Amino acid sequence: MSHHHDPIDRLTPTLLPDQQVVMHQNWHHLLFLHWEVPVPELQRLIPPELTIDTFEGKAYVTLLPFTVTGARPVMLPAVPWLSEFHEVNVRTYVHLRGENPGVWFFSLDASSVIAAAGARAVYKLPYTHAHIQMNVKPHSIEFTSHRDDDRAPMPAHVHTRYDPQPGMLGQAKLGSLDHFLVERYILYSVDADHQLHRARVHHQPYPLQAVEVPQLEETLLWAAGIKRAEAPPLAHYASEVNVKVFPLTQC
């Protein structure tokens, strides 16, 4: 392991915020696919106040399919047709003036029209609707998403099969590339007036497993304006985390 000096505090954002929780969600069958992308190519795609976060000088973009259950505002029960949906997002890693390392979403495609509309309104996130099918078998997951929302570029689809490998890698260690890529608890967004906002989420550290990805076709990165290498991505898998979502605040 290399011991590079990192001036950014990456521990504090992982701690439970002293704020009122506004929503609960459970995330399942998360596949993280990471590609290295040159810093300037990503920097030009994000708000000017934010800086692309790097690990040993390298920047990354991540494609992340998963499924959501139990999504509900605090004090309300989960309703199956509202609370369960599939999602895939494209994100990169950012910080604000050397602090509060988090994620910037280029796109978030959800199978629920209502969930997408709600997140757009409340969290100012670029959610769009997509037709998504997810087939979960004991040792293999198939995920197919086709965006059908003209608020965002198309074609924007993904078809992947991923096979979680038995045995735990466990939690990512602070200071590792794995931790840099998966342990992110701050999201940034901008409103219609280009005002920057952020929100916190919290969950236990991801229980990481190795994963094989025998099939992957996607145009989501292309739709986001990102050209990725043909090299196979670095991949992580996590079976489940229980998530607390906190209010959006102005930066």
N, C-alpha and C positions, 0 to 999 in steps of 0.2 A: 504494500500500500504506500502511495506517495504521500508525503506530509507537506502539502503545499499550504502556504499561509492564506487563509480566507478571512478577509476583514468583515464579512457579513455575518450577523448573528442569525444562525439557522435553527437555534434551539427554541428561542422564545415563541416564534409563531406556531410551534407544535404544541404549546401548552394551552390548557382550557382557558378561553377568554373570560374575563369578568364582565360579561354582558348577558342580557336576557336571550335565551334561545327562542327563535321564532318558528323553526320547523325541524322535524325529524325525517330522516330518510335512511333506508338500508340500501347499500350498493353491493351487487353480487357479480361474480364471474368477470372481474375486471381484467382486461388485457391491455398492457401498456406496450406500445411499439414506438421506439425512439430512434430518430435519425439525426445525425449531425448535419447542421446547416450553417453556412458562413454567417457570422454575426451581422455584417451589413445588410444581408438579404432579409433578415428578420427585423432588424432595427427599423428599416424603412416602412414596415407594415404595422407598427405599433404606435400608440400615442407618444408625442414627443417628450412628455414628462417622464415616461418610463424608460428604463434602460434594460437591454437584454442581459439576463443573468447568465454567467458562464461557469463552467467547471474546468479548471486548468486551461482557461482560454477558449474553450469550445462551447458552442451554443447548440441547443437541441430543440427539435419539434417532436411532439408526441401525438399519436393517434390512439384513442382510448374508447373502445366499445365496452359496454357493461349494461346491466339491467337494474332498475330501481323498483323497490317495493316499500310499502309502508310510508310513502311520502304524505305528510300531513302537517298542517299548522299545529302549533302547540295548543293544547286544550280541545282539539278536535280528533275524532277517531279517523282511522284510515278508511277510505271508501275504495273498493277494488277497482272500479273503472276510472277513478281519478288518481289513485295512489300507486298504480303499477304501470310502468312503461319502460321501453328500451331507449338507450341513448348512445350516441357516439360523438366524441368531440375531438377537436384539433387544437392543441395548445402549445405555447412556448413558455419560457421561464423568464421572469422579470423581477426587478426591484425598483424601489422608489428612492432615488438619491442615496443609494447604499444601504437602505433599510427595508424591512418588511418584504422579504423575498416571497414571491407568489407566482401566480399563473396569469397569462393573458390568453383568452380564448379567441381563436380565429373563427371557429364555428362550433355550434352545438346542435345536433340533429336529434329530435325526440319523436317517438311514435305517438305521443299524446298531443293533440292540438291544444288542449286546455293547459297542460303543463308548460308547453312552449310559450303560449301567450302569457301565462302568469309570470314566468321567469323573465320574459322580455320586459314586461311592465314593471315588475318589482325590483329586479336586479340589473336591468339595463343590459342584459346579456344577449348576444346575437343568436338566439334560438330560432331554428326553423323546423318545420314539420318534415318528417320522412316516413316512408313505409319501411318498417323494420321487422324482420323475422329472426328469432333466436331459437335454436334447437339445442337443448342441453342434454347430453348423454353422459353416462358415468365417467368416461375418460376423454370426451371430445365435445367441443362446443362449436356450432356453426352459427355465424352471424352475418346477416345480409341487410344492408340499408340502402334505400334509394330516396334521395331528397326529391320532394315534389312541391317546393315552395319558391315562388319566383322572387322572394325578397333576397335571395342569395344566389350566387353563381351555380350553374348546372352545366354538364352532368357532375354529380357529387354522390358517388356511391362507394360502398365497400362490401366486399365478399371475402370472408376469412373463415378458416377453420383453425382452432387452436386446441392443443392437447396438453392440459396441465400435467406436470410430471409428479409422481408420488414423492412424498417427503418434503419437509419444510426447509426453505432457506432461512426462515425466521425474519426478524425485523432488520431493516436496513440500518447500518451503523452510521452515526453522525460523522460527517466528513468524507463519506464514500460517494461515488457517482450514483449508486442506487438510491441513497438517501436524497441527494440533490434532485433526482428525477421524480421520485414518487411521493416523498413526504412534504407535501405542499398544502398549506392551510389558509392561504389568502388568495382571493380572486379579485381582479381588477376589471372595471368596465367603464364605459363612457356613456353619457346620456346624449340626447339630441343636440344639446348645446355644447358638446365636447368637454363637459365637466367630468373630471375623473372621480370615480367612486371605488370603494373597496368593501369587501365583506369577508368575514371569517367563517370557516367551517372547522369542525373538530371531530376526530374519531380516534380510536386506538391506532397505533402504528399498523401499517399494512402487513398482514401475514403472508410474506412473499413465498412463491413457489417458482421453480423453473418451469418453462413452458416451451413446447415445440409448436411452430406455426407452419404446417405443411402447405397451407394455401392462403394467398393474400393477393387480392386485386383491389386497388382503390384509386379514386380520383378526388378524394376529399382534400388532400394537400394541394393538388393542382388547382382546385376550385378556390382555395385560400390564397393563391398566388405564390405558392412555395414549390420550388423545384427540389426534389429530394434525390439523393444518390440511389443507384440501383442496388447497392449493397444491402444485405439482409439487415433488418433493424435489430437493435438490442431489445430483448423482450422480457417482461415480467408478468406474473399472474398473481392475483389475490382473489380468494374465494368470496370474502364478504367483509364489509365493515359497517358499523352502525354510526350514522352521521348526525351531528347537531349542526344546524345552520343558524347563523347570527345575522343581525340587521345590516343592511347596506348603509354605509356612511360616506360622506363626502371627504375626499382627500384634501 
